[in-house]
Amino acid sequence: MKTLKQPWIIRLVSCMGGGLVLALMYGPQEGTINADFGSEDGVTTLEVEVLKDKNVSKVVVAAETGKVLKVKVADAEDGENGGEND
């Protein structure tokens, strides 16, 4: 039990954990790109850009109720898709 508290074992486990986190972050990315609060028809909204399968979608959610108000594909003019949707 004493060997598990040695500094080199603690450092080894910490480095392996950090390596696992970096490996998970390196792969193909999906998730939230950008999020911002706004207002639509007098309702406070949360506008979120989401990346899925190299496509960016903009999702508008009512902040108070959590109800999805709108989902649309983000404009290609921002260059997020890079013209890869051929």
Secondary structure, DSSP 8 states (H G I E B T S, - for coil): -GGGGSHHHHHHHHHHHHHHHHHHHHS---EEEEEEEEEETTEEEEEEEEEETTEEEEEEEETTT--EEEEEE--GGG-SSTT---
